[in-house]
Structures are given as C-alpha cells and as structure tokens.
Amino acid sequence: MDRVEGIVSCVCWGKPKLESKDVELISAIYDTSLDPDVWPEVLLRLAHRLGAAGCFIFEEMLTSDGSQIASRLFSENYDRGIVRDYLVKFNEQEISDQARFAELSAQQNSVELISDIHLRPKVSDLLEQPNTKFMMQAGLKHRAGALLNKDLFYVDRFALQFSADHGPITEKERKEANLFLPHVAKVIGLARPLEERFQTSNVLSSMLDTADQGIAILGPRGAIQFQNSTFKRIVEEHDFFEVDASGYLRCLKENQQSSYHNLIASEHAHGQFGARARREALVHDLAEEGTALFIEICPVSNGTHTGKLDAGSRLLTVIDTSRQIFFDLDRIQAFFLLSKAETEILGLIANGLSNNEVADQRNRSPDTIKSQITALMRKTNSRNRTELVHMVRNLSSPIRYEVPAGR
C-alpha cells in the first residue's frame, strides 16, 4: 500500500473521506517542514482547493511603536510589492479586523475559519472600509481568517482571500478547510526552529548538526535515515529511545509506546489537536524536577535537501530542557510583558537549570521559584514547564518574513 492509499484508507474522524488529490496536498503541507521554500506553491494549491484566490500566513508583531502585521508566507500568485503597500497603508484597520477574527476563532480548539461578514454589523459597512476597497481594486473582495495557534494568538494566523465574483466563504468551504488547516497548524509550529537553517544551508548534516534540538529523519516503521549529533546524545543519555540492531528507533517507555507507534505508523494520528498542535507531542519527564524531553513527529515525503523519501517517513524533533536552549529573552520579555524577575528565571531555565538549581542561583526557596514558574506558565498559556520551554523556544526562532512589519 503506498502512502496516498494508506492515508485515504484511515481518514475518518467524522469528516468527509479524502480524495487522492487532497491526500497529496496534505503530504505537500508536511513536506514544507523539510523545504520551506515550497510554501508559496502549497498555499496557492490550498487556496484554490478551498475556492479562494489566495491566502496568507502572518503574525501580529508587538513593537515599541505598537502592533504591526508582518506577512510570514503567502501564495505565489501575490505580488510582494502590492502586499507590502497594503500592510503599510492599512495596518491599523488590519489590527482591528484581525482582533475580531481572533476573538471569534478562539472559541474552540479546532481551526475554525471565520467569514469577514462577521467583522461588522452590516456587510455594507465592511465593503466601505478602505482596506476592502483596496482589495476590490485588486480583484478581491471577501476574506476568511483563523488562528493556527490558540496558545499564542499573535503568531501563525491564517487568512483566505476570495475573488470579487465569489462572495463570502460558504459553509461547505469552511468544513473542507478543516481537512487541511490542522495539518498546516501542526507543521508551521513544528518546523519554525528549523526554517532558517533550511533556507540558508545546502548540506543536511552540517545545517542540522548546529541545531540545539535533536533531529532525526525516520524511514518506514522508524528506521533511522538521518540523525544529528544532538539526537544521538539524547538517545545515549536518556532512557526514552533505543536504536535496535536493525537500525530502528524504538520507544522504551510503556506509557508512551502506543502514542509513539501511532505517530510513526499512522497518518491519521497527525493534526488531531487543531490549533493546539503542541498537545500532540510526547513529553518524557527527566530525573531533575521540571526538566523533560519534548518530542514532536510529523509525516514527510520529499524535500530539496533530502530528495524523495520512502512512504511512511517521519521528521522527529526533540527539545531537551535539561540542556542549554537558545531563548531571545528581549523578545520574550516584550511579547509577554514579563517582569525583570520572570525574565531572569526564564534565562536560567534556558540554561537547562532545574527548579532546585534556579532556587539556589536566586537564593530563593524551591516553593517560591515554583510559584514564579507557575506565573510564567499562566502568562504563556502553558500547562507545564516543558510546554513553556517549547513555546518560548519556538517564538525565539529567527523567521524570514516575506513582508516584514512596517515596511
């Protein structure tokens, strides 16, 4: 059974059965984790599949001058200059519109596209907005937006734009979007720390050996095709993984084996958590209190740097919170409005210190440090210390914006 047949045979979840072309599109979405340069083509395919003219993935950046919309990715049919002009001219209106999109989209864990007809009491009011008139001059009219990350409202937002003769998004198109957007949400977050490396280097081993997270590419049933030095260290130091005599990666923890096997063997195990994709990860607590391995897995089949991979291949990444991890503390402090003490604690966590070690460094009781870390988790909408590290690690990763904020 090939990869397309395998996915078609197992997709159910109470959703419409996927056609082969839809499975191929989902496969292409996951392949962006290895080759981010193909995003513009993939986004155009996705837009057309949903009856739209094009689409964006963008972020609202908090700067000293206020909020700015920055376009991270957009479909290849859009002109960069026109996109830049639009965002510069209508930043304030977009901030207002996106706040409403976010408010309506945030009500469920799933990725729900919201029609722009809900932005204003009357559609006629919407069509009189200057940004809508600008869009209409470009042959577009209605939009639909959604949050891809409901743990971090400001990043990874998605928007569709429809041609002037289409009208607002239909209920059928909204439902069909749910076949694809959970996979976009998962891969856009998982691949964020890898994006700059894939865009600036041509040799797989050299670009990934410098990463501060473990990275492996697995063939069918978990056969190791590639592993960087950090991943090798994690396997040697911790008792979560082992490589058997045949070169297959195995999970040693009985309570995690079922989840690991499903993510390795089954295509339909992915994209199940909608806009809270990090909850699909495996978390293995380490001996030191507050430290853990954070493991994410997604399907891959093709990439510029890897060539065509066998059906059933996977990209696996591991963050080891007991080791030093790169955090952009200035950005994180500004993003979450952290106090000086909270920022200092986060810096010690980034250096791989356990809760007790942080307490010793700051000459505070472990209970005080635990309370301060709990406050940090509350501010970042994290359920535990490991999710906190994962979130700020991803948010610290350098991202290339197709149209940066304010330019």
DRENDO-1510 file (C-alpha; in Angstrom, 1 decimal, always signed):
<recs>
REC; n; res; u; v; w
REC; 1; MET; +0.0; +0.0; +0.0 .
REC; 2; ASP; +1.5; +3.3; -1.0 .
REC; 3; ARG; +1.4; +6.5; +1.1 .
REC; 4; VAL; -1.7; +8.0; -0.6 .
REC; 5; GLU; -3.7; +4.8; -0.3 .
REC; 6; GLY; -2.6; +4.4; +3.3 .
REC; 7; ILE; -3.9; +7.9; +4.2 .
REC; 8; VAL; -7.2; +7.5; +2.3 .
REC; 9; SER; -7.9; +4.2; +4.0 .
REC; 10; CYS; -7.5; +5.5; +7.5 .
REC; 11; VAL; -9.0; +9.0; +7.3 .
REC; 12; CYS; -12.3; +9.1; +9.1 .
REC; 13; TRP; -12.8; +11.3; +12.2 .
REC; 14; GLY; -16.4; +12.0; +11.2 .
REC; 15; LYS; -15.1; +14.1; +8.3 .
REC; 16; PRO; -15.6; +13.7; +4.5 .
REC; 17; LYS; -13.4; +11.0; +3.0 .
REC; 18; LEU; -10.4; +12.5; +1.4 .
REC; 19; GLU; -9.8; +12.1; -2.3 .
REC; 20; SER; -6.3; +11.3; -3.6 .
REC; 21; LYS; -5.6; +14.9; -4.6 .
REC; 22; ASP; -6.5; +16.0; -1.1 .
REC; 23; VAL; -4.1; +13.5; +0.4 .
REC; 24; GLU; -1.4; +14.7; -1.9 .
REC; 25; LEU; -2.0; +18.2; -0.8 .
REC; 26; ILE; -1.7; +17.2; +2.9 .
REC; 27; SER; +1.5; +15.4; +2.1 .
REC; 28; ALA; +2.8; +18.6; +0.4 .
REC; 29; ILE; +1.9; +20.6; +3.5 .
REC; 30; TYR; +4.0; +18.3; +5.7 .
REC; 31; ASP; +6.9; +18.4; +3.2 .
REC; 32; THR; +7.3; +22.1; +3.9 .
REC; 33; SER; +8.9; +21.1; +7.2 .
REC; 34; LEU; +11.9; +20.0; +5.1 .
REC; 35; ASP; +11.6; +22.6; +2.4 .
REC; 36; PRO; +10.0; +25.9; +3.5 .
REC; 37; ASP; +10.7; +27.4; +0.1 .
REC; 38; VAL; +7.7; +25.5; -1.4 .
REC; 39; TRP; +5.2; +27.2; +0.9 .
REC; 40; PRO; +4.1; +29.7; -1.7 .
REC; 41; GLU; +3.2; +27.0; -4.2 .
REC; 42; VAL; +1.5; +24.9; -1.5 .
REC; 43; LEU; -0.5; +27.8; -0.2 .
REC; 44; LEU; -1.8; +28.6; -3.7 .
REC; 45; ARG; -2.9; +24.9; -4.1 .
REC; 46; LEU; -4.6; +25.1; -0.7 .
REC; 47; ALA; -6.4; +28.4; -1.6 .
REC; 48; HIS; -7.7; +27.1; -4.9 .
REC; 49; ARG; -8.8; +23.8; -3.3 .
REC; 50; LEU; -11.0; +25.9; -0.9 .
REC; 51; GLY; -12.3; +28.1; -3.7 .
REC; 52; ALA; -10.2; +31.1; -2.8 .
REC; 53; ALA; -7.9; +33.3; -4.9 .
REC; 54; GLY; -5.0; +33.2; -2.5 .
REC; 55; CYS; -4.0; +33.0; +1.2 .
REC; 56; PHE; -1.6; +34.3; +3.9 .
REC; 57; ILE; +0.1; +33.1; +7.0 .
REC; 58; PHE; +1.1; +36.1; +9.0 .
REC; 59; GLU; +1.8; +37.4; +12.5 .
REC; 60; GLU; +0.9; +40.4; +14.6 .
REC; 61; MET; +4.3; +41.7; +16.0 .
REC; 62; LEU; +4.4; +43.8; +19.2 .
REC; 63; THR; +7.0; +46.6; +18.7 .
REC; 64; SER; +7.9; +49.7; +20.6 .
REC; 65; ASP; +5.7; +51.6; +18.0 .
REC; 66; GLY; +2.7; +49.4; +18.6 .
REC; 67; SER; +1.3; +46.4; +16.8 .
REC; 68; GLN; +2.4; +45.7; +13.3 .
REC; 69; ILE; +1.1; +43.0; +10.8 .
REC; 70; ALA; +4.0; +41.1; +9.2 .
REC; 71; SER; +3.4; +38.6; +6.4 .
REC; 72; ARG; +5.3; +35.4; +7.0 .
REC; 73; LEU; +4.1; +33.5; +3.9 .
REC; 74; PHE; +1.7; +34.0; +1.1 .
REC; 75; SER; +0.6; +32.2; -2.0 .
REC; 76; GLU; +2.8; +32.5; -5.0 .
REC; 77; ASN; +0.3; +34.4; -7.2 .
REC; 78; TYR; +0.5; +37.5; -5.0 .
REC; 79; ASP; +2.8; +40.4; -5.8 .
REC; 80; ARG; +5.2; +41.2; -2.9 .
REC; 81; GLY; +5.0; +45.0; -3.6 .
REC; 82; ILE; +1.2; +45.1; -3.5 .
REC; 83; VAL; +1.2; +43.1; -0.3 .
REC; 84; ARG; +3.7; +45.5; +1.3 .
REC; 85; ASP; +1.7; +48.5; +0.2 .
REC; 86; TYR; -1.5; +47.0; +1.6 .
REC; 87; LEU; +0.1; +46.2; +5.0 .
REC; 88; VAL; +1.7; +49.6; +5.3 .
REC; 89; LYS; -1.4; +51.6; +4.3 .
REC; 90; PHE; -4.0; +49.5; +6.3 .
REC; 91; ASN; -2.0; +48.2; +9.3 .
REC; 92; GLU; -4.4; +49.8; +11.9 .
REC; 93; GLN; -7.5; +48.5; +10.1 .
REC; 94; GLU; -6.0; +45.0; +9.8 .
REC; 95; ILE; -5.1; +45.1; +13.5 .
REC; 96; SER; -8.8; +45.8; +14.3 .
REC; 97; ASP; -10.1; +43.2; +11.8 .
REC; 98; GLN; -7.7; +40.5; +13.0 .
REC; 99; ALA; -8.6; +41.1; +16.6 .
REC; 100; ARG; -12.2; +40.4; +15.7 .
REC; 101; PHE; -11.2; +37.3; +13.6 .
REC; 102; ALA; -9.2; +36.1; +16.6 .
REC; 103; GLU; -12.0; +36.7; +19.1 .
REC; 104; LEU; -14.4; +34.6; +17.0 .
REC; 105; SER; -11.9; +31.9; +16.1 .
REC; 106; ALA; -10.7; +31.4; +19.7 .
REC; 107; GLN; -13.9; +29.8; +20.9 .
REC; 108; GLN; -12.8; +26.2; +20.1 .
REC; 109; ASN; -9.6; +24.2; +20.0 .
REC; 110; SER; -10.2; +23.4; +16.3 .
REC; 111; VAL; -9.1; +25.6; +13.5 .
REC; 112; GLU; -12.3; +27.5; +12.6 .
REC; 113; LEU; -12.3; +29.8; +9.6 .
REC; 114; ILE; -14.4; +32.9; +10.3 .
REC; 115; SER; -16.1; +34.8; +7.5 .
REC; 116; ASP; -15.4; +38.5; +7.2 .
REC; 117; ILE; -19.2; +39.2; +7.2 .
REC; 118; HIS; -18.9; +38.8; +11.0 .
REC; 119; LEU; -16.5; +41.7; +11.3 .
REC; 120; ARG; -19.1; +44.4; +11.1 .
REC; 121; PRO; -22.8; +44.6; +11.9 .
REC; 122; LYS; -23.6; +45.1; +8.2 .
REC; 123; VAL; -21.8; +43.8; +5.1 .
REC; 124; SER; -22.3; +47.2; +3.6 .
REC; 125; ASP; -20.1; +48.7; +6.4 .
REC; 126; LEU; -17.4; +46.1; +5.6 .
REC; 127; LEU; -17.4; +46.9; +1.9 .
REC; 128; GLU; -17.0; +50.6; +2.7 .
REC; 129; GLN; -13.8; +50.0; +4.6 .
REC; 130; PRO; -10.7; +51.5; +2.9 .
REC; 131; ASN; -8.8; +48.2; +3.0 .
REC; 132; THR; -11.7; +46.3; +1.4 .
REC; 133; LYS; -11.9; +48.9; -1.4 .
REC; 134; PHE; -8.2; +48.4; -1.9 .
REC; 135; MET; -8.7; +44.7; -2.2 .
REC; 136; MET; -11.5; +45.2; -4.7 .
REC; 137; GLN; -9.3; +47.2; -6.9 .
REC; 138; ALA; -7.0; +44.1; -7.0 .
REC; 139; GLY; -9.9; +41.8; -7.9 .
REC; 140; LEU; -10.5; +40.5; -4.4 .
REC; 141; LYS; -13.4; +41.1; -2.0 .
REC; 142; HIS; -14.2; +38.8; +0.9 .
REC; 143; ARG; -11.9; +37.2; +3.4 .
REC; 144; ALA; -11.9; +34.5; +6.0 .
REC; 145; GLY; -9.5; +34.2; +8.9 .
REC; 146; ALA; -8.4; +31.7; +11.6 .
REC; 147; LEU; -5.9; +31.2; +14.4 .
REC; 148; LEU; -3.5; +28.4; +13.7 .
REC; 149; ASN; -2.1; +28.7; +17.3 .
REC; 150; LYS; -4.6; +29.2; +20.1 .
REC; 151; ASP; -1.8; +29.1; +22.7 .
REC; 152; LEU; -0.2; +32.2; +21.1 .
REC; 153; PHE; -2.8; +34.4; +19.5 .
REC; 154; TYR; -0.3; +36.8; +17.9 .
REC; 155; VAL; +1.6; +34.2; +15.7 .
REC; 156; ASP; +0.6; +31.8; +13.0 .
REC; 157; ARG; -2.6; +33.4; +11.7 .
REC; 158; PHE; -4.2; +32.2; +8.5 .
REC; 159; ALA; -6.4; +34.2; +6.0 .
REC; 160; LEU; -8.1; +33.3; +2.7 .
REC; 161; GLN; -9.0; +35.9; +0.1 .
REC; 162; PHE; -11.8; +35.4; -2.4 .
REC; 163; SER; -12.2; +36.9; -5.9 .
REC; 164; ALA; -14.7; +39.6; -6.3 .
REC; 165; ASP; -17.3; +37.3; -8.0 .
REC; 166; HIS; -17.1; +34.6; -5.3 .
REC; 167; GLY; -18.9; +36.1; -2.3 .
REC; 168; PRO; -18.3; +35.2; +1.3 .
REC; 169; ILE; -16.9; +31.8; +2.2 .
REC; 170; THR; -19.5; +29.1; +2.1 .
REC; 171; GLU; -20.3; +26.6; +4.9 .
REC; 172; LYS; -19.1; +23.8; +2.6 .
REC; 173; GLU; -15.7; +25.6; +2.1 .
REC; 174; ARG; -15.4; +26.1; +5.9 .
REC; 175; LYS; -15.9; +22.4; +6.5 .
REC; 176; GLU; -13.5; +21.4; +3.8 .
REC; 177; ALA; -10.9; +23.8; +5.3 .
REC; 178; ASN; -10.9; +21.6; +8.4 .
REC; 179; LEU; -9.5; +18.8; +6.4 .
REC; 180; PHE; -6.3; +20.8; +5.8 .
REC; 181; LEU; -5.8; +23.5; +8.4 .
REC; 182; PRO; -5.0; +21.3; +11.4 .
REC; 183; HIS; -2.0; +19.9; +9.4 .
REC; 184; VAL; -0.9; +23.4; +8.5 .
REC; 185; ALA; -1.2; +24.4; +12.2 .
REC; 186; LYS; +1.0; +21.4; +13.2 .
REC; 187; VAL; +3.7; +21.8; +10.7 .
REC; 188; ILE; +4.0; +25.6; +10.9 .
REC; 189; GLY; +4.8; +25.3; +14.6 .
REC; 190; LEU; +7.0; +22.2; +14.5 .
REC; 191; ALA; +9.2; +23.4; +11.7 .
REC; 192; ARG; +9.6; +27.0; +13.0 .
REC; 193; PRO; +13.0; +26.4; +14.7 .
REC; 194; LEU; +14.3; +24.6; +11.5 .
REC; 195; GLU; +13.2; +27.2; +9.0 .
REC; 196; GLU; +16.2; +29.5; +8.9 .
REC; 197; ARG; +18.6; +26.5; +8.7 .
REC; 198; PHE; +16.9; +25.0; +5.7 .
REC; 199; GLN; +16.8; +28.4; +4.0 .
REC; 200; THR; +20.5; +29.2; +4.5 .
REC; 201; SER; +22.3; +26.0; +4.0 .
REC; 202; ASN; +22.6; +23.3; +1.4 .
REC; 203; VAL; +24.1; +20.3; +3.3 .
REC; 204; LEU; +21.7; +18.4; +5.5 .
REC; 205; SER; +24.2; +17.2; +8.1 .
REC; 206; SER; +26.1; +20.5; +8.5 .
REC; 207; MET; +22.9; +22.6; +8.9 .
REC; 208; LEU; +21.3; +20.3; +11.4 .
REC; 209; ASP; +24.3; +19.4; +13.5 .
REC; 210; THR; +24.4; +23.0; +14.7 .
REC; 211; ALA; +20.8; +22.9; +16.0 .
REC; 212; ASP; +20.2; +22.9; +19.7 .
REC; 213; GLN; +17.5; +20.3; +19.4 .
REC; 214; GLY; +17.6; +16.7; +18.4 .
REC; 215; ILE; +16.6; +16.0; +14.8 .
REC; 216; ALA; +16.0; +12.7; +13.1 .
REC; 217; ILE; +14.5; +11.6; +9.8 .
REC; 218; LEU; +12.9; +8.2; +10.0 .
REC; 219; GLY; +12.0; +5.8; +7.3 .
REC; 220; PRO; +9.1; +3.4; +7.4 .
REC; 221; ARG; +8.4; +1.9; +10.8 .
REC; 222; GLY; +11.0; +4.1; +12.4 .
REC; 223; ALA; +14.2; +3.1; +10.5 .
REC; 224; ILE; +16.7; +5.9; +11.1 .
REC; 225; GLN; +17.8; +7.6; +7.9 .
REC; 226; PHE; +19.5; +10.6; +9.5 .
REC; 227; GLN; +20.2; +11.8; +13.0 .
REC; 228; ASN; +22.1; +14.9; +14.1 .
REC; 229; SER; +24.6; +14.8; +16.9 .
REC; 230; THR; +22.2; +16.3; +19.5 .
REC; 231; PHE; +19.7; +13.5; +18.8 .
REC; 232; LYS; +22.5; +10.9; +19.2 .
REC; 233; ARG; +23.4; +12.4; +22.5 .
REC; 234; ILE; +19.8; +12.3; +23.7 .
REC; 235; VAL; +19.4; +8.6; +22.8 .
REC; 236; GLU; +22.6; +7.8; +24.7 .
REC; 237; GLU; +21.9; +9.9; +27.8 .
REC; 238; HIS; +18.2; +9.3; +28.3 .
REC; 239; ASP; +16.2; +6.1; +28.6 .
REC; 240; PHE; +13.4; +7.1; +26.3 .
REC; 241; PHE; +14.7; +5.8; +22.9 .
REC; 242; GLU; +16.9; +3.0; +21.8 .
REC; 243; VAL; +18.2; +2.0; +18.3 .
REC; 244; ASP; +17.8; -1.7; +17.8 .
REC; 245; ALA; +20.2; -4.0; +16.0 .
REC; 246; SER; +18.4; -3.4; +12.7 .
REC; 247; GLY; +18.6; +0.4; +13.0 .
REC; 248; TYR; +15.0; +1.1; +14.0 .
REC; 249; LEU; +14.2; +3.7; +16.6 .
REC; 250; ARG; +12.2; +2.3; +19.5 .
REC; 251; CYS; +10.4; +3.9; +22.4 .
REC; 252; LEU; +11.3; +2.3; +25.8 .
REC; 253; LYS; +8.5; +3.8; +27.9 .
REC; 254; GLU; +5.4; +1.6; +28.1 .
REC; 255; ASN; +3.1; +4.5; +28.8 .
REC; 256; GLN; +4.3; +6.4; +25.6 .
REC; 257; GLN; +4.7; +3.4; +23.3 .
REC; 258; SER; +1.2; +3.5; +21.9 .
REC; 259; SER; +1.3; +7.2; +21.1 .
REC; 260; TYR; +4.8; +6.9; +19.6 .
REC; 261; HIS; +3.7; +3.9; +17.5 .
REC; 262; ASN; +0.6; +5.7; +16.2 .
REC; 263; LEU; +2.6; +8.8; +15.2 .
REC; 264; ILE; +5.2; +6.7; +13.4 .
REC; 265; ALA; +2.8; +4.2; +11.8 .
REC; 266; SER; -0.5; +6.0; +11.2 .
REC; 267; GLU; -1.1; +9.1; +9.0 .
REC; 268; HIS; -4.4; +9.9; +10.7 .
REC; 269; ALA; -2.7; +10.3; +14.1 .
REC; 270; HIS; -1.5; +13.7; +13.0 .
REC; 271; GLY; -3.3; +17.0; +13.1 .
REC; 272; GLN; -5.7; +15.9; +15.8 .
REC; 273; PHE; -5.4; +18.8; +18.1 .
REC; 274; GLY; -6.3; +21.6; +15.7 .
REC; 275; ALA; -4.9; +25.0; +16.8 .
REC; 276; ARG; -3.2; +23.5; +19.9 .
REC; 277; ALA; -0.8; +21.3; +18.0 .
REC; 278; ARG; +1.9; +21.1; +20.7 .
REC; 279; ARG; -0.5; +18.9; +22.7 .
REC; 280; GLU; +0.2; +16.2; +20.1 .
REC; 281; ALA; +3.8; +16.0; +21.3 .
REC; 282; LEU; +5.2; +13.3; +23.6 .
REC; 283; VAL; +6.6; +14.5; +26.9 .
REC; 284; HIS; +9.0; +12.5; +29.0 .
REC; 285; ASP; +9.9; +13.8; +32.4 .
REC; 286; LEU; +13.6; +13.6; +33.4 .
REC; 287; ALA; +15.1; +13.0; +36.8 .
REC; 288; GLU; +15.7; +16.6; +37.7 .
REC; 289; GLU; +12.4; +18.3; +38.6 .
REC; 290; GLY; +11.0; +20.5; +35.9 .
REC; 291; THR; +13.2; +19.0; +33.1 .
REC; 292; ALA; +11.9; +16.8; +30.3 .
REC; 293; LEU; +12.1; +15.7; +26.6 .
REC; 294; PHE; +9.6; +17.3; +24.3 .
REC; 295; ILE; +9.2; +15.2; +21.2 .
REC; 296; GLU; +7.3; +16.1; +18.0 .
REC; 297; ILE; +6.7; +13.9; +15.0 .
REC; 298; CYS; +5.2; +14.7; +11.6 .
REC; 299; PRO; +5.0; +12.9; +8.2 .
REC; 300; VAL; +7.4; +13.9; +5.4 .
REC; 301; SER; +7.9; +12.5; +1.9 .
REC; 302; ASN; +10.0; +14.9; -0.2 .
REC; 303; GLY; +12.4; +17.8; +0.3 .
REC; 304; THR; +15.1; +19.8; -1.6 .
REC; 305; HIS; +17.8; +18.7; +0.8 .
REC; 306; THR; +16.6; +15.1; +1.2 .
REC; 307; GLY; +15.2; +14.1; -2.1 .
REC; 308; LYS; +12.2; +11.8; -2.3 .
REC; 309; LEU; +11.7; +9.8; +0.9 .
REC; 310; ASP; +10.1; +6.4; +1.3 .
REC; 311; ALA; +6.3; +6.3; +2.1 .
REC; 312; GLY; +5.8; +6.4; +5.8 .
REC; 313; SER; +8.8; +8.6; +6.5 .
REC; 314; ARG; +8.8; +11.0; +9.5 .
REC; 315; LEU; +10.6; +14.1; +10.8 .
REC; 316; LEU; +11.2; +13.8; +14.6 .
REC; 317; THR; +12.4; +16.6; +16.7 .
REC; 318; VAL; +13.4; +16.6; +20.4 .
REC; 319; ILE; +13.9; +19.5; +22.8 .
REC; 320; ASP; +15.9; +18.5; +25.9 .
REC; 321; THR; +15.1; +21.1; +28.6 .
REC; 322; SER; +17.9; +19.9; +30.8 .
REC; 323; ARG; +20.4; +21.4; +28.3 .
REC; 324; GLN; +21.0; +25.0; +27.3 .
REC; 325; ILE; +18.5; +26.2; +24.8 .
REC; 326; PHE; +18.5; +29.5; +22.8 .
REC; 327; PHE; +15.9; +32.0; +24.0 .
REC; 328; ASP; +15.6; +35.5; +22.7 .
REC; 329; LEU; +14.9; +36.9; +26.2 .
REC; 330; ASP; +14.4; +40.5; +25.0 .
REC; 331; ARG; +11.7; +39.4; +22.5 .
REC; 332; ILE; +10.0; +37.1; +25.0 .
REC; 333; GLN; +10.0; +39.8; +27.7 .
REC; 334; ALA; +8.4; +42.3; +25.4 .
REC; 335; PHE; +6.0; +39.8; +23.9 .
REC; 336; PHE; +4.6; +38.6; +27.2 .
REC; 337; LEU; +5.2; +41.7; +29.3 .
REC; 338; LEU; +7.4; +39.8; +31.7 .
REC; 339; SER; +8.8; +41.3; +34.9 .
REC; 340; LYS; +12.6; +41.5; +35.4 .
REC; 341; ALA; +12.5; +38.6; +37.8 .
REC; 342; GLU; +10.4; +36.5; +35.5 .
REC; 343; THR; +12.8; +37.2; +32.6 .
REC; 344; GLU; +15.8; +36.3; +34.8 .
REC; 345; ILE; +14.2; +33.0; +35.8 .
REC; 346; LEU; +13.4; +32.2; +32.1 .
REC; 347; GLY; +17.1; +32.8; +31.3 .
REC; 348; LEU; +18.1; +30.3; +33.9 .
REC; 349; ILE; +15.6; +27.8; +32.6 .
REC; 350; ALA; +17.1; +28.4; +29.1 .
REC; 351; ASN; +20.5; +27.4; +30.5 .
REC; 352; GLY; +19.0; +24.0; +31.4 .
REC; 353; LEU; +18.7; +24.5; +35.2 .
REC; 354; SER; +16.2; +22.5; +37.2 .
REC; 355; ASN; +13.8; +24.2; +39.6 .
REC; 356; ASN; +16.0; +23.5; +42.6 .
REC; 357; GLU; +19.1; +24.8; +40.7 .
REC; 358; VAL; +17.2; +28.0; +39.8 .
REC; 359; ALA; +16.3; +28.3; +43.5 .
REC; 360; ASP; +19.9; +28.0; +44.5 .
REC; 361; GLN; +21.0; +30.6; +41.9 .
REC; 362; ARG; +18.5; +33.1; +43.0 .
REC; 363; ASN; +18.7; +32.4; +46.8 .
REC; 364; ARG; +15.0; +31.6; +47.0 .
REC; 365; SER; +13.1; +28.7; +48.3 .
REC; 366; PRO; +12.0; +26.0; +45.8 .
REC; 367; ASP; +8.4; +26.8; +46.6 .
REC; 368; THR; +8.9; +30.5; +45.6 .
REC; 369; ILE; +10.6; +29.5; +42.3 .
REC; 370; LYS; +7.8; +27.0; +41.6 .
REC; 371; SER; +5.2; +29.8; +42.1 .
REC; 372; GLN; +7.1; +32.1; +39.8 .
REC; 373; ILE; +7.4; +29.5; +37.1 .
REC; 374; THR; +3.6; +28.8; +37.5 .
REC; 375; ALA; +3.0; +32.5; +36.9 .
REC; 376; LEU; +5.2; +32.3; +33.8 .
REC; 377; MET; +3.2; +29.3; +32.6 .
REC; 378; ARG; -0.1; +31.2; +33.2 .
REC; 379; LYS; +1.2; +34.2; +31.1 .
REC; 380; THR; +2.3; +32.0; +28.2 .
REC; 381; ASN; -0.8; +29.7; +28.4 .
REC; 382; SER; +1.4; +26.7; +29.1 .
REC; 383; ARG; +0.2; +23.6; +31.0 .
REC; 384; ASN; +3.7; +22.7; +32.4 .
REC; 385; ARG; +7.3; +23.8; +32.4 .
REC; 386; THR; +8.1; +21.7; +29.3 .
REC; 387; GLU; +5.4; +23.4; +27.2 .
REC; 388; LEU; +6.7; +26.8; +28.5 .
REC; 389; VAL; +10.2; +25.9; +27.2 .
REC; 390; HIS; +8.8; +24.7; +23.8 .
REC; 391; MET; +6.7; +27.8; +23.3 .
REC; 392; VAL; +9.5; +30.4; +24.1 .
REC; 393; ARG; +12.0; +28.3; +22.1 .
REC; 394; ASN; +9.8; +28.5; +19.0 .
REC; 395; LEU; +9.0; +32.1; +19.5 .
REC; 396; SER; +12.7; +32.9; +19.8 .
REC; 397; SER; +13.5; +31.2; +16.4 .
REC; 398; PRO; +14.5; +33.6; +13.6 .
REC; 399; ILE; +11.8; +33.8; +10.9 .
REC; 400; ARG; +12.1; +35.3; +7.4 .
REC; 401; TYR; +9.1; +37.5; +6.7 .
REC; 402; GLU; +8.1; +37.9; +3.1 .
REC; 403; VAL; +6.9; +41.3; +4.0 .
REC; 404; PRO; +8.3; +42.5; +7.4 .
REC; 405; ALA; +6.3; +44.7; +9.7 .
REC; 406; GLY; +6.2; +48.4; +9.0 .
REC; 407; ARG; +8.0; +48.1; +5.6 .
</recs>
